[in-house]
Amino acid sequence: MNKSPKRDHGSKSMRRFTRYPVDIRIAVNVFRSGKRFSLWGRSNEFGQDGIGGTLSGELESGEVVALELAFPGITSLLKIRAVVRYRDGLRHGFEFLTRTPEQTDIITRICEQLALRQ
């Protein structure tokens, strides 16, 4: 895997981990001013440390969100907290926050499956 430091969302050679193309539905929940807002969208890439995709609305860099990701072959939703690392219009990049061992195992298995498809 590519372990060079992540510096720029647009430079794939600068990522810490390989990103794999994937098209899945993303559900995003964020709390603002004491209210819960929900957005949805489609992913375009996934890796050990995060996911990128296009959403139905805009989030701000630095916002912490709850993601729900449905992968083929995984029986339950992957529910994980993430921070918005960048936004370009409706395109967003998320970095996963603290993960449970179970979430880490699921993410690793997904990445292994995606790597086989390349």
N, C-alpha and C positions, 0 to 999 in steps of 0.2 A: 504494500500500500504506500501511497505517497504520504510521507510524514513531514514534509516541509511546512513551515508556519503559514497559517492563513493570513493574508494581508489585504486582499482585495477580492470582493465577491465576483468580479468579472474575470479574474485571472485564475483559471483552473489549475495552473502549474504551481500556484502559491497556496493551495489548500493543504491542510494537515492530513485529510483523508480523501480518498477517492469518492467522487460523486457518480452515481449511476442514473441513467435515464429511467424514469418511471412515470406512469400516468395513473394516478389514483385520486380519489376524492379526498379533500381536506376539509374538516370542520374546525373552525377557530372560535374560541370564546375568550372575550376580554372584558375586564371590568373597568369602567370609566365613570367617575363621579358617582360611585355607588350603584351603578346600573350595569347589568350584563348585556353585552352586545355579541351577537353571533354573526359570523361570516362563513362563507363556504368558497371552495375553489377546487382547482386541479393542480397537482404537483407536476414538476418537470424533471426534478432530480432529487436523489436521496443518498445520504451517506451516514457514516457512524456518528457524526456530530451534528447533523441537521438535515433540513429539507428546504427546497425552494419551490415556489409555485405562484400562480396567479389567483387572486381572490376577488370576491364580489364587492369589496370595499377596501378602503385604505386603513392601514395601521401606521403608527409612528415608530421609527427606530428607537429601540430601548424598551418598548412596551413588552410586558410579560404576558403570555397567552397560554391557554390550555388547548392543545391540539388533539384531535381525534382522527386517526389514520386507519383506513381499512385496506389491508393488503390481501390479494388473492392467496389462498393457501394458509392464511393465519385465521384461526377460528374466532378470535375476539379482536375488538378494536385496540389499537395501540394508543393509549391515552397518555400524553406526556406534556410536561411544561416546557416552554421554550421562550426565548427572547427574540424579538425582531432585530436582526442585525443590519438589514438594509431594506429600502423600498425604492422602487423605480416605477412610478405610476401604480398600477395594481399588482405588479410583480414584487414578491417579498422573499426574503431569505431568513430562515429561522435557525437558531442554534439551540440544540437541546440543552436543558438545564439538568440538575441533579437527577440521576436515573437510579431506579431500583435494580438489583441484580437481574430480576425477571425482564425488565425493559431492555437492559443491556444485552441480554441473551437473545431476545426477539430481534432487536436491531441488527445484531451480528448475523443471525440466521437469514434475515432479509437481504443484507448486503452480500452474503455468500451466494444466495440464490440469484440475485441480480448480476453478480460477477460472472456466473455461469452462462448467462444469456448474451454476454458481449462477444 
